[in-house]
């Protein structure tokens, strides 16, 4: 996904890889439906006998493509290109579509792991994961983490394994 296997160090194994929760795509999906409906209505309502009908239809399509790109396609690409990878040695956060940004937190530097969920997030099974580390980043809050309790437990278990010297999970 975001961390190829050939970038893992010797003895390091992937525990979990995931994207942000799908709820981030609700707005872009709704925008997609509304823009397509408005485009269809706009094309239908332009009279065929109007001398500038071709230009009017072209303008509707161009505006629709621009809006779809901004409100649907770009957010989808941002969601698709945001990834989290938890390994036996580190937690990696990778973001960016054209420019890539990768943050890695060595598990040996993690001080605490906590989660926060609103009522709606509890119903959806997602939430905010807060990782406090002894690195320059300090406290890192990651929003819309799917299966938040499982991720939190896996991360906590991996941190405990590293602190106990049991990085292979045995």
Backbone as CSV, one residue per row, in Angstrom:
resi,resn,N_x,N_y,N_z,CA_x,CA_y,CA_z,C_x,C_y,C_z
1,UNK,0.831,-1.187,0.000,0.000,0.000,0.000,0.876,1.251,0.000
2,UNK,1.377,1.674,1.163,2.198,2.879,1.198,3.635,2.599,1.565
3,UNK,3.908,1.435,2.061,5.272,1.056,2.422,5.557,-0.302,1.784
4,UNK,6.268,-0.290,0.652,6.544,-1.560,-0.029,7.351,-2.495,0.865
5,UNK,7.178,-3.777,0.651,7.870,-4.768,1.464,9.390,-4.643,1.369
6,UNK,9.898,-4.192,0.228,11.349,-4.078,0.100,11.918,-2.900,0.910
7,UNK,11.047,-2.051,1.484,11.506,-0.964,2.355,11.513,-1.365,3.828
8,UNK,11.057,-2.565,4.123,11.083,-3.044,5.501,12.502,-3.471,5.852
9,UNK,12.885,-3.217,7.099,14.217,-3.614,7.538,14.233,-5.101,7.870
10,UNK,15.419,-5.623,8.090,15.551,-7.048,8.403,14.830,-7.352,9.719
11,UNK,13.973,-8.341,9.693,13.219,-8.733,10.868,11.947,-7.939,11.094
12,UNK,11.729,-6.905,10.295,10.531,-6.077,10.438,9.394,-6.703,9.638
13,UNK,8.210,-6.738,10.229,7.058,-7.254,9.496,5.878,-6.297,9.648
14,UNK,5.038,-6.327,8.638,3.853,-5.464,8.602,2.785,-6.056,9.525
15,UNK,2.233,-5.222,10.396,1.155,-5.639,11.278,-0.195,-5.245,10.680
16,UNK,-0.274,-4.009,10.192,-1.546,-3.500,9.673,-1.271,-2.366,8.692
17,UNK,-2.016,-2.345,7.579,-1.989,-1.255,6.598,-3.418,-0.822,6.350
18,UNK,-3.653,0.497,6.280,-5.023,0.966,6.072,-5.043,2.407,5.587
19,UNK,-6.189,2.791,5.031,-6.492,4.163,4.610,-7.367,4.794,5.687
20,UNK,-7.599,6.119,5.602,-8.586,6.723,6.492,-9.960,6.085,6.264
21,UNK,-10.867,6.282,7.201,-12.210,5.695,7.130,-12.950,6.185,5.888
22,UNK,-13.827,5.347,5.359,-14.582,5.670,4.147,-15.513,6.862,4.339
23,UNK,-15.780,7.265,5.574,-16.698,8.393,5.787,-16.170,9.676,5.149
24,UNK,-14.861,9.744,4.918,-14.293,10.906,4.232,-14.771,11.016,2.794
25,UNK,-15.303,9.933,2.245,-15.757,9.936,0.855,-17.247,10.242,0.705
26,UNK,-17.956,10.406,1.811,-19.400,10.680,1.733,-19.657,12.014,1.052
27,UNK,-18.947,13.063,1.463,-19.109,14.385,0.841,-18.785,14.374,-0.644
28,UNK,-17.616,13.838,-1.041,-17.313,13.771,-2.469,-18.312,12.930,-3.272
29,UNK,-18.828,11.857,-2.695,-19.825,11.041,-3.409,-21.126,11.816,-3.575
30,UNK,-21.522,12.532,-2.534,-22.728,13.358,-2.617,-22.537,14.467,-3.648
31,UNK,-21.355,15.080,-3.656,-21.058,16.116,-4.650,-21.121,15.544,-6.058
32,UNK,-20.604,14.336,-6.242,-20.646,13.675,-7.545,-22.081,13.529,-8.036
33,UNK,-22.948,13.019,-7.181,-24.346,12.809,-7.558,-25.033,14.139,-7.869
34,UNK,-24.832,15.138,-7.007,-25.480,16.435,-7.221,-24.975,17.137,-8.485
35,UNK,-23.678,17.063,-8.735,-23.125,17.705,-9.928,-23.620,17.008,-11.192
36,UNK,-23.665,15.679,-11.173,-24.174,14.959,-12.346,-25.652,15.267,-12.578
37,UNK,-26.432,15.350,-11.508,-27.857,15.683,-11.650,-28.026,17.105,-12.181
38,UNK,-27.255,18.047,-11.644,-27.347,19.432,-12.111,-26.893,19.553,-13.566
39,UNK,-25.869,18.800,-13.939,-25.388,18.819,-15.321,-26.453,18.275,-16.268
40,UNK,-27.062,17.170,-15.881,-28.142,16.607,-16.700,-29.294,17.579,-16.847
41,UNK,-29.673,18.212,-15.743,-30.771,19.186,-15.797,-30.379,20.386,-16.661
42,UNK,-29.131,20.855,-16.504,-28.668,21.989,-17.307,-28.657,21.680,-18.792
43,UNK,-28.207,20.489,-19.148,-28.190,20.101,-20.564,-29.596,19.942,-21.116
44,UNK,-30.498,19.423,-20.291,-31.882,19.212,-20.724,-32.613,20.543,-20.910
45,UNK,-32.335,21.496,-20.026,-33.067,22.767,-20.054,-32.566,23.753,-21.107
46,UNK,-31.441,23.506,-21.711,-30.964,24.394,-22.777,-31.760,24.070,-24.037
47,UNK,-32.495,25.050,-24.549,-33.334,24.792,-25.728,-32.484,24.438,-26.956
48,UNK,-32.930,23.442,-27.684,-32.200,22.975,-28.860,-32.185,23.962,-29.997
49,UNK,-33.209,24.831,-30.087,-33.276,25.774,-31.200,-32.581,27.104,-30.895
50,UNK,-32.002,27.218,-29.740,-31.261,28.429,-29.359,-29.976,28.466,-30.167
51,UNK,-29.620,29.610,-30.713,-28.460,29.680,-31.597,-27.134,29.425,-30.876
52,UNK,-27.080,29.622,-29.564,-25.856,29.376,-28.794,-25.964,28.110,-27.940
53,UNK,-26.829,27.186,-28.342,-27.052,25.961,-27.567,-25.772,25.138,-27.430
54,UNK,-25.004,25.043,-28.504,-23.765,24.276,-28.452,-22.798,24.875,-27.420
55,UNK,-22.674,26.209,-27.433,-21.794,26.871,-26.468,-22.319,26.723,-25.042
56,UNK,-23.611,26.805,-24.887,-24.230,26.647,-23.565,-23.989,25.252,-23.001
57,UNK,-24.186,24.244,-23.843,-23.948,22.865,-23.397,-22.472,22.629,-23.084
58,UNK,-21.612,23.185,-23.916,-20.174,23.054,-23.664,-19.795,23.715,-22.341
59,UNK,-20.377,24.878,-22.063,-20.091,25.574,-20.803,-20.574,24.750,-19.608
60,UNK,-21.754,24.142,-19.716,-22.279,23.303,-18.633,-21.344,22.126,-18.383
61,UNK,-20.882,21.491,-19.442,-19.989,20.339,-19.301,-18.641,20.759,-18.711
62,UNK,-18.085,21.865,-19.171,-16.792,22.336,-18.652,-16.907,22.670,-17.166
63,UNK,-17.959,23.364,-16.786,-18.174,23.691,-15.369,-18.346,22.413,-14.547
64,UNK,-19.076,21.452,-15.092,-19.279,20.183,-14.386,-17.956,19.447,-14.190
65,UNK,-17.123,19.417,-15.204,-15.830,18.738,-15.095,-14.948,19.428,-14.045
66,UNK,-14.944,20.746,-14.047,-14.152,21.488,-13.059,-14.652,21.198,-11.646
67,UNK,-15.962,21.255,-11.448,-16.523,20.995,-10.118,-16.299,19.555,-9.681
68,UNK,-16.453,18.609,-10.607,-16.190,17.205,-10.276,-14.734,16.987,-9.880
69,UNK,-13.847,17.664,-10.577,-12.427,17.530,-10.248,-12.140,18.066,-8.854
70,UNK,-12.661,19.248,-8.550,-12.381,19.891,-7.261,-13.082,19.189,-6.108
71,UNK,-14.341,18.845,-6.262,-15.145,18.359,-5.133,-15.252,16.848,-5.035
72,UNK,-14.908,16.116,-6.080,-15.012,14.658,-6.018,-13.692,13.947,-6.290
73,UNK,-13.067,14.263,-7.409,-11.877,13.525,-7.818,-10.675,13.796,-6.908
74,UNK,-10.402,15.068,-6.614,-9.259,15.414,-5.758,-9.426,14.843,-4.346
75,UNK,-10.600,14.990,-3.694,-10.742,14.368,-2.369,-10.588,12.848,-2.402
76,UNK,-11.065,12.212,-3.470,-10.875,10.769,-3.588,-9.388,10.427,-3.685
77,UNK,-8.660,11.161,-4.519,-7.219,10.918,-4.654,-6.491,11.151,-3.334
78,UNK,-6.900,12.190,-2.588,-6.282,12.449,-1.289,-6.546,11.284,-0.338
79,UNK,-7.768,10.770,-0.328,-8.105,9.630,0.533,-7.308,8.395,0.105
80,UNK,-7.275,8.141,-1.187,-6.597,6.957,-1.709,-5.091,7.004,-1.459
81,UNK,-4.514,8.204,-1.486,-3.079,8.351,-1.316,-2.664,8.707,0.104
82,UNK,-3.571,8.556,1.052,-3.233,8.677,2.463,-3.255,7.270,3.036
83,UNK,-2.147,6.880,3.595,-2.065,5.520,4.111,-1.294,5.457,5.414
84,UNK,-1.669,4.481,6.195,-1.018,4.245,7.479,-0.513,2.806,7.479
85,UNK,0.712,2.625,7.922,1.293,1.288,8.011,1.905,1.138,9.395
86,UNK,1.491,0.096,10.078,2.053,-0.245,11.377,2.898,-1.494,11.194
87,UNK,4.173,-1.392,11.541,5.066,-2.546,11.470,5.571,-2.850,12.876
88,UNK,6.389,-3.854,12.970,6.938,-4.228,14.280,7.963,-3.226,14.782
89,UNK,8.401,-2.278,13.905,9.407,-1.300,14.312,8.946,0.147,14.249
90,UNK,7.915,0.440,13.442,7.530,1.843,13.232,6.082,1.978,12.808
91,UNK,5.600,3.212,12.946,4.268,3.578,12.469,4.491,4.641,11.406
92,UNK,4.042,4.362,10.168,4.294,5.240,9.030,3.003,5.883,8.562
93,UNK,3.049,7.209,8.361,1.915,7.969,7.841,2.368,8.570,6.523
94,UNK,1.682,8.231,5.447,2.061,8.694,4.116,0.892,9.460,3.507
95,UNK,1.151,10.686,3.037,0.106,11.508,2.431,0.637,12.154,1.160
96,UNK,-0.270,12.601,0.329,0.104,13.362,-0.855,-0.247,12.673,-2.150
97,UNK,-0.659,13.486,-3.111,-1.006,12.983,-4.433,0.168,13.223,-5.383
98,UNK,0.504,14.473,-5.622,1.633,14.788,-6.490,2.930,14.867,-5.687
99,UNK,2.865,15.525,-4.557,4.004,15.592,-3.640,3.739,14.605,-2.520
100,UNK,4.694,13.776,-2.210,4.525,12.737,-1.201,5.202,13.167,0.090
101,UNK,4.506,12.973,1.200,5.053,13.267,2.514,4.908,12.017,3.375
102,UNK,6.001,11.606,3.994,5.977,10.411,4.821,6.542,10.743,6.190
103,UNK,5.784,10.432,7.219,6.236,10.584,8.598,6.339,9.197,9.200
104,UNK,7.429,8.952,9.872,7.625,7.670,10.529,7.903,7.903,12.003
105,UNK,7.200,7.165,12.824,7.420,7.233,14.257,7.980,5.888,14.695
106,UNK,9.240,5.859,15.121,9.781,4.598,15.633,9.008,4.199,16.900
107,UNK,8.663,2.944,17.003,7.874,2.502,18.157,8.629,2.681,19.464
108,UNK,9.944,2.743,19.397,10.719,2.969,20.617,10.534,4.376,21.154
109,UNK,10.056,5.306,20.305,9.846,6.701,20.708,8.415,6.992,21.157
110,UNK,7.506,6.024,21.025,6.105,6.242,21.383,5.953,6.197,22.896
111,UNK,5.396,7.277,23.455,5.164,7.354,24.898,3.768,6.888,25.280
112,UNK,2.770,7.323,24.506,1.393,6.922,24.818,0.551,6.877,23.557
113,UNK,-0.506,6.085,23.639,-1.447,5.923,22.536,-2.839,6.065,23.119
114,UNK,-3.655,6.937,22.528,-5.022,7.087,23.014,-5.960,7.270,21.829
115,UNK,-7.234,7.054,22.085,-8.231,7.215,21.024,-9.394,8.034,21.543
116,UNK,-10.079,8.676,20.609,-11.226,9.513,20.937,-12.287,9.284,19.863
117,UNK,-13.535,9.076,20.302,-14.630,8.832,19.363,-15.871,9.599,19.783
118,UNK,-16.499,10.249,18.822,-17.812,10.828,19.073,-18.838,9.697,18.961
119,UNK,-20.083,10.003,19.287,-21.127,8.978,19.201,-21.265,8.471,17.765
120,UNK,-21.269,9.390,16.788,-21.396,8.987,15.378,-20.197,8.145,14.949
121,UNK,-19.011,8.517,15.414,-17.819,7.746,15.065,-17.863,6.358,15.694
122,UNK,-18.420,6.251,16.886,-18.571,4.924,17.500,-19.481,4.051,16.663
123,UNK,-20.532,4.642,16.122,-21.456,3.883,15.273,-20.767,3.429,13.981
124,UNK,-19.857,4.250,13.465,-19.147,3.928,12.222,-17.868,3.122,12.461
125,UNK,-17.434,3.040,13.705,-16.235,2.272,14.029,-14.940,2.993,13.714
126,UNK,-14.965,4.327,13.739,-13.752,5.084,13.466,-13.517,6.082,14.594
127,UNK,-12.452,6.844,14.484,-12.175,7.842,15.505,-10.828,8.494,15.282
128,UNK,-10.399,9.233,16.296,-9.125,9.930,16.255,-8.126,9.191,17.131
129,UNK,-7.000,8.868,16.558,-5.925,8.183,17.271,-4.864,9.224,17.590
130,UNK,-4.496,9.338,18.854,-3.468,10.281,19.270,-2.243,9.499,19.720
131,UNK,-1.133,9.785,19.059,0.129,9.119,19.372,1.075,10.186,19.905
132,UNK,1.517,10.009,21.133,2.473,10.939,21.728,3.841,10.283,21.693
133,UNK,4.790,11.014,21.101,6.128,10.427,20.969,7.176,11.396,21.496
134,UNK,8.363,10.865,21.699,9.488,11.662,22.174,10.246,12.275,21.007
135,UNK,9.618,12.315,19.857,10.276,12.875,18.670,9.936,14.352,18.546
136,UNK,10.384,14.974,17.458,10.133,16.392,17.210,8.649,16.695,17.040
137,UNK,7.890,15.723,16.551,6.475,15.943,16.280,5.647,16.025,17.549
138,UNK,6.134,15.455,18.634,5.415,15.494,19.896,4.158,14.668,19.831
139,UNK,3.017,15.339,19.829,1.731,14.648,19.816,1.126,14.727,18.416
140,UNK,0.734,13.585,17.894,0.195,13.500,16.542,-1.214,12.943,16.616
141,UNK,-2.192,13.733,16.158,-3.589,13.300,16.154,-3.971,12.895,14.733
142,UNK,-4.374,11.650,14.560,-4.760,11.109,13.263,-6.265,10.900,13.255
143,UNK,-6.953,11.655,12.406,-8.415,11.610,12.361,-8.913,10.529,11.415
144,UNK,-10.124,10.072,11.668,-10.844,9.130,10.804,-10.102,7.810,10.609
145,UNK,-9.602,7.263,11.683,-8.926,5.972,11.642,-9.985,4.871,11.715
146,UNK,-10.051,3.970,10.719,-11.045,2.896,10.759,-10.667,1.843,11.802
147,UNK,-11.678,1.172,12.341,-11.453,0.125,13.351,-10.492,0.631,14.421
148,UNK,-10.819,1.793,14.961,-9.927,2.517,15.856,-9.477,1.691,17.049
149,UNK,-10.369,0.916,17.623,-9.990,0.145,18.814,-8.996,-0.966,18.455
150,UNK,-9.180,-1.592,17.303,-8.241,-2.631,16.859,-6.871,-2.032,16.545
151,UNK,-6.867,-0.879,15.874,-5.610,-0.211,15.538,-4.893,0.213,16.817
152,UNK,-5.645,0.793,17.747,-5.069,1.224,19.013,-4.463,0.035,19.765
153,UNK,-5.193,-1.066,19.794,-4.697,-2.264,20.485,-3.448,-2.811,19.799
154,UNK,-3.446,-2.865,18.464,-2.272,-3.348,17.729,-1.063,-2.442,17.964
155,UNK,-1.295,-1.138,17.938,-0.202,-0.194,18.152,0.329,-0.308,19.583
156,UNK,-0.561,-0.384,20.537,-0.149,-0.511,21.933,0.625,-1.812,22.148
157,UNK,0.130,-2.897,21.553,0.801,-4.190,21.671,2.195,-4.138,21.040
158,UNK,2.313,-3.494,19.879,3.612,-3.378,19.207,4.581,-2.537,20.033
159,UNK,4.078,-1.461,20.639,4.926,-0.625,21.498,5.393,-1.429,22.707
160,UNK,4.493,-2.194,23.296,4.862,-3.036,24.446,5.891,-4.085,24.048
161,UNK,5.709,-4.696,22.866,6.659,-5.704,22.393,8.044,-5.112,22.188
162,UNK,8.086,-3.893,21.617,9.373,-3.233,21.402,10.037,-2.893,22.736
163,UNK,9.242,-2.388,23.683,9.826,-2.013,24.968,10.288,-3.245,25.753
164,UNK,9.652,-4.403,25.504,10.064,-5.651,26.157,11.194,-6.340,25.407
165,UNK,11.545,-5.829,24.236,12.588,-6.436,23.432,12.087,-7.594,22.583
166,UNK,10.758,-7.751,22.476,10.143,-8.864,21.727,9.570,-8.314,20.421
167,UNK,10.436,-7.879,19.505,9.963,-7.249,18.271,9.390,-8.229,17.266
168,UNK,9.622,-9.507,17.435,9.089,-10.495,16.502,7.682,-10.935,16.882
169,UNK,7.154,-10.436,18.008,5.796,-10.758,18.415,5.646,-12.170,18.960
170,UNK,6.716,-12.760,19.477,6.657,-14.135,20.006,6.538,-14.146,21.504
